[in-house]
Amino acid sequence: MDFTIQKAVEMGVHSIQPISSQRSIVKLSGERADKRREHWQNVAISACEQSGRAYVPSVAAPLSLPQWLASADEFALKLTLDPMAQPSLAQLTAPTGNICLLIGPEGGLSEAEIRLAHDHGYQGVRLGPRILRTETAALATIAAMQALWGDLAS
């Protein structure tokens, strides 16, 4: 998670919400969750210092997937990685506002969780024919979105 947060911040994300899902291996709560969130926020601060970002993205306290979906902000585009989805990122129309990317744990989101995300307006997309590890999927997707729609050309 440290590596994913560090690189995501370097690539320009605005906020990070750790999610607990059915297949999550680590389940954080209470004081342990508070300490991890503080640690992850410090990782984000260090990544900003290294990459020259003036804005430090917030790292929120871990939530369960249903809690988060019920309270998530509005976004121009809501995506979740789904190896069974038909569209790829390159087939989507460029969004005109903020993007929310939902990525599951190792083993992916369950079918029920994917349906729940779809019920909350999330569109499934695939990255290609391979199933990637969570940390690879997050960074590959952010990099692809930056190349397609972001500020990498600036």
C-alpha positions as CSV (number, residue, x, y, z in Angstrom):
1,M,0.0,0.0,0.0
2,D,2.9,2.4,0.7
3,F,4.3,1.9,-2.8
4,T,0.9,2.4,-4.4
5,I,0.2,5.6,-2.4
6,Q,3.7,7.0,-3.1
7,K,3.5,6.4,-6.9
8,A,-0.2,7.4,-7.2
9,V,0.6,10.7,-5.5
10,E,3.6,11.3,-7.7
11,M,1.3,10.7,-10.7
12,G,-1.2,13.3,-9.6
13,V,-4.1,11.7,-7.7
14,H,-6.1,14.1,-5.5
15,S,-7.2,11.7,-2.8
16,I,-6.9,8.1,-1.6
17,Q,-9.6,6.1,0.1
18,P,-8.5,2.7,1.5
19,I,-11.3,0.2,1.1
20,S,-12.0,-3.0,2.9
21,S,-13.8,-5.6,0.7
22,Q,-14.8,-9.3,1.0
23,R,-11.5,-10.5,-0.3
24,S,-9.3,-8.0,1.6
25,I,-6.6,-9.8,3.5
26,V,-5.9,-7.0,6.0
27,K,-8.9,-5.6,8.0
28,L,-8.0,-2.4,9.8
29,S,-10.1,-0.8,12.6
30,G,-9.8,1.3,15.7
31,E,-6.3,2.5,16.8
32,R,-4.5,0.3,14.3
33,A,-6.5,1.9,11.4
34,D,-5.7,5.4,12.7
35,K,-2.0,4.6,12.9
36,R,-2.0,3.2,9.3
37,R,-3.9,6.2,8.0
38,E,-1.4,8.6,9.6
39,H,1.5,6.5,8.2
40,W,0.0,6.6,4.7
41,Q,-0.6,10.3,5.0
42,N,3.1,10.8,5.7
43,V,3.9,8.6,2.7
44,A,1.8,11.0,0.6
45,I,3.6,14.0,2.1
46,S,7.0,12.5,1.3
47,A,5.9,11.7,-2.3
48,C,4.8,15.3,-2.7
49,E,8.1,16.6,-1.5
50,Q,10.0,14.2,-3.8
51,S,7.8,15.1,-6.9
52,G,7.5,18.8,-6.3
53,R,3.7,18.8,-5.7
54,A,2.4,21.7,-3.7
55,Y,-0.9,20.0,-3.0
56,V,-0.9,17.0,-0.6
57,P,-3.7,14.5,-1.4
58,S,-5.6,13.3,1.6
59,V,-5.5,9.7,2.7
60,A,-8.8,8.9,4.4
61,A,-9.5,6.4,7.1
62,P,-10.3,2.9,5.8
63,L,-14.0,2.2,5.1
64,S,-15.9,-0.9,4.0
65,L,-16.9,-0.9,0.3
66,P,-20.6,-0.5,1.1
67,Q,-19.9,2.4,3.5
68,W,-17.8,4.2,1.0
69,L,-20.1,3.7,-2.0
70,A,-23.0,5.0,0.1
71,S,-21.1,8.2,0.9
72,A,-18.8,8.7,-2.2
73,D,-18.7,12.1,-3.8
74,E,-20.0,12.8,-7.3
75,F,-17.5,12.3,-10.1
76,A,-17.6,12.9,-13.9
77,L,-16.5,9.3,-14.4
78,K,-16.6,6.4,-12.0
79,L,-14.6,3.4,-13.0
80,T,-13.9,0.0,-11.5
81,L,-11.5,-2.5,-12.9
82,D,-13.3,-5.7,-14.1
83,P,-11.5,-8.3,-16.3
84,M,-14.9,-9.3,-17.7
85,A,-15.8,-5.8,-18.8
86,Q,-15.9,-5.1,-22.5
87,P,-14.7,-1.5,-22.8
88,S,-11.1,-0.5,-22.3
89,L,-9.9,2.9,-21.1
90,A,-9.0,3.9,-24.7
91,Q,-12.6,3.2,-25.8
92,L,-14.1,5.7,-23.3
93,T,-15.0,9.3,-24.0
94,A,-12.6,11.7,-22.3
95,P,-14.2,12.9,-19.0
96,T,-14.8,16.6,-18.4
97,G,-14.3,16.4,-14.6
98,N,-12.9,14.3,-11.8
99,I,-12.5,10.6,-12.1
100,C,-13.0,8.0,-9.3
101,L,-11.1,4.8,-9.8
102,L,-12.2,1.8,-7.6
103,I,-9.7,-1.1,-7.5
104,G,-10.2,-4.3,-5.6
105,P,-7.8,-6.3,-3.5
106,E,-5.8,-9.3,-4.6
107,G,-8.3,-11.7,-6.0
108,G,-10.5,-8.8,-7.1
109,L,-13.9,-7.6,-6.1
110,S,-16.5,-10.3,-5.7
111,E,-19.3,-10.4,-8.3
112,A,-21.7,-9.0,-5.6
113,E,-19.3,-6.1,-5.0
114,I,-19.0,-5.4,-8.7
115,R,-22.8,-5.3,-9.0
116,L,-23.0,-3.0,-6.0
117,A,-20.4,-0.6,-7.6
118,H,-22.4,-0.7,-10.8
119,D,-25.6,0.1,-8.8
120,H,-23.7,3.2,-7.6
121,G,-22.8,4.3,-11.1
122,Y,-19.4,2.7,-11.6
123,Q,-18.5,1.4,-15.1
124,G,-16.4,-1.6,-15.4
125,V,-13.3,-1.4,-17.6
126,R,-10.5,-3.8,-18.5
127,L,-6.9,-3.0,-18.9
128,G,-6.2,-5.9,-21.3
129,P,-5.9,-9.6,-21.4
130,R,-3.8,-10.0,-18.2
131,I,-4.9,-10.0,-14.6
132,L,-2.6,-7.6,-12.7
133,R,-1.7,-7.5,-9.1
134,T,-3.6,-4.7,-7.2
135,E,-0.6,-2.4,-6.9
136,T,0.3,-2.9,-10.6
137,A,-3.3,-2.4,-11.7
138,A,-3.6,0.9,-9.8
139,L,-0.5,2.4,-11.2
140,A,-1.0,1.1,-14.7
141,T,-4.5,2.5,-14.8
142,I,-3.5,5.9,-13.4
143,A,-0.6,6.1,-15.9
144,A,-3.0,5.1,-18.8
145,M,-5.6,7.7,-17.7
146,Q,-2.8,10.4,-17.5
147,A,-1.6,9.5,-21.0
148,L,-5.2,9.5,-22.4
149,W,-6.7,12.4,-20.5
150,G,-4.3,13.9,-18.1
151,D,-1.6,16.5,-17.7
152,L,1.4,14.4,-18.8
153,A,1.7,16.5,-22.0
154,S,1.7,19.8,-20.0
